[in-house]
């Protein structure tokens, strides 16, 4: 039974990354009053860079996003 809890499919991992990317997009939209709808890898890189440059996220947050990409 514990093996079932630890088993992740490719689909599960993809959903988790999609959720993470969406959250970065929402943070970007809310803090910078934007209306972005796409959240692919290149968009998330741009969001993180702009959030960092405007002081909305710190070095740690930027590092976490970069490592996730």
MOWOJO-V959471 format. One record per pair of residues at least 4 apart in sequence whose ideal C-beta (glycine too) atoms are under 8 Angstrom apart, sorted by the first residue. I is the first residue (numbers start at 1). J is the second residue. Records with the same first field share a line. If there is no record, write none. Layout:
I=J ; J
This chain:
1=5
2=6
3=7
8=12 ; 13
9=13
10=14
11=15
12=16
13=17
14=18
15=19
16=20
17=21 ; 68
18=22 ; 39
19=23
20=24 ; 68
21=25 ; 39 ; 40 ; 41 ; 43 ; 44
22=26 ; 39
23=27
24=28 ; 39 ; 44 ; 47 ; 48 ; 65
25=29 ; 36 ; 37 ; 38 ; 39 ; 43 ; 44 ; 47
26=30
27=31 ; 47 ; 51 ; 56 ; 57
28=32 ; 34 ; 36 ; 47 ; 50 ; 51
29=33 ; 34 ; 35 ; 36
31=51 ; 54 ; 56
32=50 ; 51 ; 54 ; 56
36=43 ; 47
38=43
39=43 ; 44 ; 47
40=44
41=45 ; 69
42=46
43=47
44=48 ; 65 ; 69
45=49 ; 69
46=50
47=51
48=52 ; 57 ; 61 ; 62 ; 65 ; 66
49=53
50=54
51=56 ; 57 ; 61 ; 62
52=56 ; 57 ; 58 ; 59 ; 61 ; 62
57=61 ; 62 ; 65
58=62
59=63
60=64
61=65
62=66
63=67
64=68
65=69
